[in-house]
Amino acid sequence: MPTANTDTTDAARSSAGSSGRPLLLLVGSGSEHWRAYVLRSMASGYRLHLLCPAPPAWEKPYIDSFGVVDTLDVAAMTAAVRAHPERFAGVLTYEETRVEAVAELATALGLRTSPREAVRACRDKYAGRKALDRAGVPQARSAAVASLAEASEAAARIGYPVVVKPRALSASCGVTYVGGERQLARAYQEAGRIWFDEVPRYAQPTLVEEFLDGPEISVEAVCRDGQVTALFVAHKQLGYAPGFQEVGHTVRADDPLLSDDVLLEVVQKAHTAVGLTDTVTHTELRLTSSGPKVVEINARIGGGRVPYLGGLVTGLEIGLMAADLAVGATPDFRTSGASATAAVRFLYPEREVRVESVEIAEDRLPPEVREVRVLTAPGRELRLYPPGDSRSRYALLVAVAETERDCAAALERAADAVTLHGTPLS
């Protein structure tokens, strides 16, 4: 059951009350490293009431009030909302594990949302695959399996190389390239090993999929009344084979893919196929030799600081746009008209260590660097297996420059100015 715990600072109450801004319900807040910029953007246009499983800390400067509740329990959240003295203009989340529950909550409250079935088709990657297949959307061939024997049969049917991955995780967790039968068992074991309490269990929990050639991109978009507007494209840098860990992203304000009719048609058809109507989305694709193909579609704001990069070079505030969408307002699509490039790079240890400190030589950072953020803490163990586990990142770097080459050079110099000190692990 929800608690009656509500906390509102006098300053926030005064500011919100005098502004007359709509009150928005936000479910979950995520990590400060990865989501503070989103929350800050939402707070620029709305008063925020946060539903969270524990009292907030870093979120307090951005929220008007909060309630402590199980944010996966729709009935508990509904009761907490109905007990609140003020009516909410909209509800949203940017946490992957809560998108289904929030779609159901919004429906129960009569607020704008995509159907829960559509959101579920994004969470359940195999359900999404089946919906895309029925609509003829270009994508990887896929099979859901429950055993190594089934995985072996599926891989033989699809043809090597294949990709083995969990059915409902994100951030490339447990995703492995398999070049042949000899590598399949370990990849299958890895896909089943990584799990979290908040992730649903399936009778066939693992996917075996066709490996798509070509570079990988993601498209951040707004879907309103089923119509998709692409905001910006991120080009992924992948590493730590045979995993597919994201080691960086690059976003150009004037990316020609934003006017590529074939790509935009595939993205629109993917949204229509799963039934999304009203949400900000993050769609991952491969630009294969036979055209763009969908890797997956997510009914939420993208991660990895991709939307932040897009905001730096276009001026589009995706958090504010998501909030506008949730209350039924039309987001502001006007861009800054710049032609810059922004990029993020994630730093991983060269070997497994127990962290002592991370040292930043500020005087050695090039002027293009906008941010250096430490992602770890003393005493934490950084592991290299599974390959490139995102939890092993110890810092992130963000740079803005005129060209991709300039960004890459600045990030390389910045990486040399960040030193990880630690004790090697056996």
C-alpha positions as CSV (number, residue, x, y, z in Angstrom):
1,M,0.0,0.0,0.0
2,P,1.2,3.6,-0.6
3,T,2.4,5.6,2.3
4,A,1.1,9.1,3.1
5,N,4.6,10.4,2.8
6,T,4.5,13.7,0.9
7,D,7.3,16.2,1.1
8,T,7.2,19.7,-0.4
9,T,9.7,22.5,0.3
10,D,8.2,26.0,1.0
11,A,10.3,27.4,-1.9
12,A,9.1,24.8,-4.4
13,R,5.5,25.2,-3.2
14,S,5.6,29.0,-3.5
15,S,7.2,28.9,-7.0
16,A,4.8,26.3,-8.3
17,G,1.8,28.0,-6.8
18,S,2.6,31.4,-8.3
19,S,3.5,30.0,-11.8
20,G,0.3,28.2,-12.4
21,R,2.1,25.5,-14.2
22,P,0.4,22.1,-14.7
23,L,1.1,19.4,-12.3
24,L,2.7,16.3,-13.9
25,L,3.0,12.9,-12.3
26,L,6.4,11.3,-12.9
27,V,6.9,7.6,-12.0
28,G,10.5,6.7,-11.0
29,S,13.5,8.9,-11.5
30,G,16.5,6.7,-12.4
31,S,20.1,7.6,-11.8
32,E,21.3,11.2,-11.4
33,H,24.2,10.5,-13.8
34,W,21.9,9.4,-16.6
35,R,18.6,11.2,-16.0
36,A,19.2,14.5,-14.1
37,Y,19.1,16.5,-17.4
38,V,15.7,15.0,-18.2
39,L,14.2,15.9,-14.9
40,R,15.7,19.4,-15.0
41,S,14.1,19.9,-18.5
42,M,10.6,18.7,-17.3
43,A,10.8,21.0,-14.3
44,S,11.4,24.0,-16.5
45,G,7.8,23.8,-17.7
46,Y,5.9,21.7,-15.1
47,R,5.4,21.1,-11.4
48,L,6.4,17.5,-10.7
49,H,5.0,15.0,-8.2
50,L,7.3,12.0,-8.1
51,L,6.2,8.5,-7.3
52,C,9.2,6.6,-6.1
53,P,10.0,3.4,-4.2
54,A,12.2,5.3,-1.6
55,P,12.4,9.0,-0.6
56,P,14.1,11.1,-3.2
57,A,17.6,12.7,-2.7
58,W,19.2,14.2,-5.8
59,E,15.7,14.8,-7.3
60,K,14.5,17.3,-4.7
61,P,15.6,20.5,-6.5
62,Y,13.4,19.5,-9.4
63,I,10.2,18.2,-7.8
64,D,7.3,19.9,-6.1
65,S,6.3,16.8,-4.0
66,F,6.6,13.1,-3.8
67,G,4.9,9.9,-2.7
68,V,6.6,6.7,-1.7
69,V,5.0,3.7,-3.3
70,D,5.7,0.5,-5.1
71,T,6.1,1.9,-8.7
72,L,5.4,-1.5,-10.3
73,D,2.1,-1.9,-8.4
74,V,-0.6,-0.2,-10.6
75,A,-3.3,-0.6,-7.9
76,A,-1.0,1.0,-5.2
77,M,-0.1,3.9,-7.6
78,T,-3.7,4.4,-8.5
79,A,-4.7,4.7,-4.9
80,A,-1.9,7.1,-4.2
81,V,-2.9,9.3,-7.1
82,R,-6.5,9.4,-6.1
83,A,-5.6,10.4,-2.6
84,H,-3.6,13.3,-3.9
85,P,-5.5,16.7,-3.4
86,E,-4.7,18.0,-6.9
87,R,-5.6,16.5,-10.2
88,F,-2.7,15.6,-12.5
89,A,-2.5,16.9,-16.1
90,G,-0.5,13.9,-17.2
91,V,1.7,10.9,-16.2
92,L,4.9,9.5,-17.6
93,T,8.1,7.6,-16.9
94,Y,11.4,7.3,-18.6
95,E,12.4,4.1,-16.8
96,E,12.3,1.0,-19.0
97,T,11.0,-1.3,-16.2
98,R,8.0,0.9,-15.5
99,V,6.7,1.8,-18.9
100,E,4.0,-0.9,-18.9
101,A,2.7,-0.1,-15.4
102,V,2.6,3.6,-16.3
103,A,0.6,3.0,-19.5
104,E,-1.9,1.1,-17.4
105,L,-2.0,3.8,-14.7
106,A,-2.5,6.5,-17.3
107,T,-5.4,4.5,-18.8
108,A,-7.0,4.1,-15.4
109,L,-6.7,7.8,-14.8
110,G,-8.0,8.8,-18.2
111,L,-4.8,10.5,-19.1
112,R,-3.0,10.5,-22.5
113,T,-0.9,7.4,-23.2
114,S,-0.1,4.7,-25.7
115,P,-2.0,1.4,-25.2
116,R,-0.4,-1.0,-22.7
117,E,-0.4,-3.7,-25.3
118,A,1.7,-1.5,-27.6
119,V,4.1,-0.7,-24.7
120,R,4.3,-4.4,-23.8
121,A,5.3,-5.1,-27.4
122,C,8.3,-2.8,-26.9
123,R,9.3,-4.3,-23.5
124,D,8.9,-7.9,-24.7
125,K,11.3,-8.0,-27.6
126,Y,9.8,-11.2,-29.1
127,A,6.2,-9.8,-29.0
128,G,7.7,-6.7,-30.8
129,R,9.3,-8.9,-33.4
130,K,6.0,-10.7,-34.1
131,A,4.2,-7.4,-34.5
132,L,6.8,-6.0,-36.9
133,D,6.8,-9.3,-38.9
134,R,3.0,-9.1,-39.3
135,A,3.4,-5.6,-40.7
136,G,6.3,-6.5,-43.0
137,V,8.7,-4.1,-41.3
138,P,12.4,-4.8,-42.2
139,Q,14.1,-6.4,-39.1
140,A,16.2,-9.3,-38.0
141,R,14.8,-12.8,-38.1
142,S,14.2,-14.0,-34.6
143,A,13.3,-17.1,-32.5
144,A,12.4,-17.3,-28.8
145,V,13.9,-20.4,-27.1
146,A,13.8,-22.1,-23.7
147,S,16.9,-24.4,-23.9
148,L,20.3,-24.7,-25.5
149,A,19.0,-27.4,-27.8
150,E,16.2,-25.0,-29.1
151,A,18.8,-22.3,-29.4
152,S,21.0,-24.6,-31.5
153,E,18.1,-25.4,-33.8
154,A,17.1,-21.8,-34.2
155,A,20.7,-20.7,-35.0
156,A,21.0,-23.5,-37.6
157,R,17.7,-22.4,-39.2
158,I,18.5,-18.7,-39.2
159,G,22.1,-19.2,-40.2
160,Y,25.3,-18.1,-38.5
161,P,26.4,-15.6,-37.4
162,V,23.6,-14.9,-35.0
163,V,23.0,-12.8,-31.9
164,V,21.9,-14.3,-28.6
165,K,20.2,-12.0,-26.1
166,P,17.7,-11.8,-23.2
167,R,14.1,-11.2,-24.2
168,A,13.4,-8.2,-21.9
169,L,16.6,-6.4,-20.9
170,S,18.2,-3.2,-22.0
171,A,21.6,-1.5,-22.2
172,S,23.0,-4.4,-24.3
173,C,23.0,-6.6,-21.2
174,G,23.7,-10.2,-22.1
175,V,23.8,-9.6,-25.8
176,T,26.4,-11.7,-27.6
177,Y,27.6,-12.2,-31.2
178,V,27.9,-15.9,-32.0
179,G,30.0,-16.8,-35.1
180,G,29.4,-20.6,-34.9
181,E,28.1,-23.5,-32.9
182,R,31.1,-23.7,-30.6
183,Q,30.4,-20.3,-29.2
184,L,26.6,-20.8,-28.7
185,A,26.6,-22.5,-25.3
186,R,28.5,-19.7,-23.6
187,A,26.3,-17.0,-25.2
188,Y,23.1,-18.8,-24.2
189,Q,24.3,-19.2,-20.6
190,E,25.2,-15.5,-20.5
191,A,21.8,-14.4,-21.8
192,G,20.1,-16.4,-19.1
193,R,22.5,-15.4,-16.3
194,I,21.9,-11.7,-16.3
195,W,18.5,-10.9,-14.8
196,F,16.9,-8.4,-12.5
197,D,14.0,-8.7,-10.1
198,E,12.0,-6.0,-12.0
199,V,12.2,-7.8,-15.3
200,P,9.4,-10.2,-16.3
201,R,10.1,-13.9,-16.7
202,Y,9.1,-15.7,-19.9
203,A,8.7,-19.4,-20.7
204,Q,11.0,-18.7,-23.6
205,P,13.3,-16.1,-22.1
206,T,16.1,-16.0,-24.7
207,L,16.2,-14.8,-28.3
208,V,18.3,-16.1,-31.1
209,E,18.4,-13.5,-33.9
210,E,19.9,-12.9,-37.3
211,F,23.1,-10.8,-37.2
212,L,22.5,-7.6,-39.1
213,D,25.5,-6.1,-40.9
214,G,26.3,-2.4,-41.1
215,P,26.6,0.5,-38.6
216,E,24.1,0.8,-35.8
217,I,22.1,4.0,-35.1
218,S,19.3,5.1,-32.9
219,V,16.5,7.5,-33.7
220,E,14.9,9.6,-31.0
221,A,11.4,10.6,-31.9
222,V,8.0,11.9,-30.8
223,C,5.0,9.8,-31.6
224,R,1.8,11.9,-31.3
225,D,-1.6,10.4,-32.4
226,G,0.5,7.7,-34.0
227,Q,2.5,10.1,-36.2
228,V,6.2,10.0,-35.8
229,T,8.5,13.0,-35.9
230,A,12.2,12.2,-35.8
231,L,14.2,14.5,-33.6
232,F,17.8,13.4,-34.1
233,V,19.9,10.4,-34.9
234,A,22.8,8.9,-32.8
235,H,25.6,6.9,-34.3
236,K,26.7,4.2,-31.9
237,Q,30.3,3.2,-31.2
238,L,30.3,-0.5,-30.1
239,G,33.0,-2.5,-28.4
240,Y,34.0,-5.4,-26.3
241,A,33.3,-8.2,-28.7
242,P,31.6,-10.6,-28.7
243,G,29.4,-8.3,-26.7
244,F,27.7,-5.2,-28.1
245,Q,28.6,-2.7,-25.4
246,E,28.0,0.9,-26.3
247,V,31.3,2.8,-25.8
248,G,30.0,6.0,-27.2
249,H,27.5,7.9,-29.3
250,T,27.7,10.8,-31.8
251,V,24.9,13.1,-32.8
252,R,25.0,15.7,-35.7
253,A,22.5,18.6,-35.8
254,D,22.4,18.3,-39.6
255,D,22.5,14.5,-40.0
256,P,21.4,13.6,-43.5
257,L,19.6,10.6,-42.1
258,L,17.0,13.0,-40.7
259,S,15.7,13.5,-44.3
260,D,16.2,9.9,-45.5
261,D,12.7,8.9,-46.6
262,V,13.5,5.1,-46.5
263,L,14.7,5.3,-42.9
264,L,11.9,7.5,-41.7
265,E,9.3,5.2,-43.4
266,V,10.8,2.2,-41.6
267,V,10.6,4.0,-38.2
268,Q,7.0,5.1,-38.8
269,K,5.9,1.6,-39.9
270,A,7.6,0.1,-36.8
271,H,5.6,2.5,-34.5
272,T,2.4,1.7,-36.3
273,A,3.0,-2.0,-36.2
274,V,3.3,-2.2,-32.5
275,G,0.5,0.3,-32.0
276,L,2.2,3.2,-30.3
277,T,0.2,6.4,-30.3
278,D,1.5,8.9,-27.7
279,T,5.1,8.7,-26.4
280,V,8.7,9.7,-26.9
281,T,10.5,6.7,-28.4
282,H,14.0,5.4,-28.9
283,T,14.3,3.1,-32.0
284,E,17.5,1.2,-32.7
285,L,18.4,0.1,-36.3
286,R,21.1,-1.3,-38.4
287,L,21.9,0.4,-41.7
288,T,22.4,-2.9,-43.6
289,S,23.5,-3.4,-47.2
290,S,19.9,-4.0,-48.1
291,G,18.5,-1.0,-46.2
292,P,17.7,0.0,-42.6
293,K,16.4,-2.8,-40.4
294,V,14.9,-2.5,-36.9
295,V,16.9,-3.9,-33.9
296,E,14.3,-2.8,-31.4
297,I,11.9,-0.1,-30.5
298,N,11.5,1.4,-27.0
299,A,8.5,3.4,-25.7
300,R,10.7,5.8,-23.6
301,I,13.4,8.4,-23.7
302,G,16.7,6.9,-24.9
303,G,19.6,6.3,-22.5
304,G,23.3,6.6,-22.8
305,R,23.1,10.4,-22.7
306,V,21.9,10.3,-26.4
307,P,19.0,12.8,-25.8
308,Y,21.4,15.1,-24.0
309,L,23.7,15.1,-27.0
310,G,20.7,15.9,-29.2
311,G,19.7,18.8,-27.0
312,L,23.2,20.2,-27.1
313,V,23.3,20.5,-30.9
314,T,19.6,21.1,-31.7
315,G,18.2,22.9,-28.7
316,L,15.4,20.3,-28.4
317,E,14.6,19.6,-24.7
318,I,13.4,16.0,-24.9
319,G,12.3,15.9,-21.2
320,L,10.1,18.9,-21.8
321,M,8.8,17.5,-25.0
322,A,7.9,14.2,-23.3
323,A,6.0,16.2,-20.6
324,D,4.2,18.2,-23.2
325,L,3.1,15.0,-24.9
326,A,1.9,13.5,-21.6
327,V,-0.5,16.4,-21.0
328,G,-1.8,16.5,-24.6
329,A,0.1,19.6,-25.6
330,T,2.0,20.0,-28.9
331,P,5.8,19.8,-28.3
332,D,7.9,22.7,-29.6
333,F,9.9,21.2,-32.6
334,R,11.8,24.4,-33.4
335,T,15.6,23.8,-33.4
336,S,18.5,26.1,-32.8
337,G,19.6,25.8,-36.5
338,A,23.1,24.9,-35.5
339,S,25.4,22.5,-37.4
340,A,27.5,21.3,-34.6
341,T,28.3,17.7,-33.5
342,A,28.1,16.3,-30.0
343,A,29.6,13.0,-28.7
344,V,29.8,11.0,-25.5
345,R,32.5,8.5,-24.6
346,F,32.4,6.0,-21.8
347,L,35.6,5.0,-20.1
348,Y,36.2,1.4,-19.0
349,P,39.2,-0.1,-17.1
350,E,41.9,-1.9,-19.0
351,R,41.8,-4.7,-16.4
352,E,39.5,-5.6,-13.5
353,V,40.1,-3.4,-10.5
354,R,38.8,-2.4,-7.1
355,V,38.5,1.4,-7.3
356,E,40.5,3.7,-5.1
357,S,39.9,7.0,-6.9
358,V,39.4,8.7,-10.3
359,E,41.7,11.7,-10.9
360,I,40.8,14.4,-13.5
361,A,43.5,16.7,-14.7
362,E,41.3,19.7,-15.4
363,D,44.1,21.7,-17.1
364,R,44.6,19.0,-19.7
365,L,40.9,19.0,-20.9
366,P,40.4,20.5,-24.4
367,P,38.0,23.4,-24.7
368,E,35.5,21.3,-26.7
369,V,34.8,19.1,-23.6
370,R,31.5,20.1,-21.9
371,E,31.4,17.5,-19.2
372,V,33.5,14.9,-17.4
373,R,31.5,12.9,-14.9
374,V,32.9,10.1,-12.6
375,L,30.5,7.1,-12.5
376,T,32.1,5.0,-9.8
377,A,33.2,5.3,-6.2
378,P,36.0,4.0,-4.0
379,G,35.7,0.3,-3.1
380,R,33.6,-0.6,-6.1
381,E,34.8,-3.6,-8.2
382,L,34.9,-3.0,-12.0
383,R,34.7,-6.3,-13.9
384,L,35.4,-6.9,-17.6
385,Y,33.1,-9.9,-17.8
386,P,30.5,-9.9,-19.3
387,P,32.4,-8.1,-22.0
388,G,32.0,-4.4,-21.6
389,D,29.4,-4.6,-18.8
390,S,28.0,-1.0,-18.6
391,R,28.3,-1.2,-14.8
392,S,32.1,-1.2,-15.3
393,R,32.2,2.4,-16.8
394,Y,34.2,4.6,-14.5
395,A,33.6,8.0,-16.3
396,L,31.9,9.6,-19.1
397,L,33.1,12.5,-21.4
398,V,31.0,14.8,-23.5
399,A,32.3,17.1,-26.2
400,V,30.8,19.5,-28.7
401,A,32.6,20.6,-31.9
402,E,32.0,21.4,-35.5
403,T,32.8,17.9,-36.9
404,E,32.8,14.3,-35.9
405,R,36.5,14.2,-36.3
406,D,37.0,17.2,-34.0
407,C,34.7,15.6,-31.4
408,A,36.6,12.3,-31.5
409,A,40.0,14.1,-31.2
410,A,38.8,16.1,-28.2
411,L,37.4,13.0,-26.4
412,E,40.7,11.2,-27.0
413,R,42.6,14.0,-25.4
414,A,40.1,14.2,-22.6
415,A,40.4,10.5,-21.9
416,D,44.1,10.9,-21.4
417,A,43.3,13.5,-18.7
418,V,41.3,11.0,-16.6
419,T,43.1,8.4,-14.5
420,L,41.6,5.5,-12.7
421,H,43.5,4.4,-9.6
422,G,42.7,1.0,-8.2
423,T,43.9,-2.4,-7.0
424,P,43.9,-5.2,-9.6
425,L,41.5,-8.1,-8.9
426,S,42.7,-11.6,-9.3
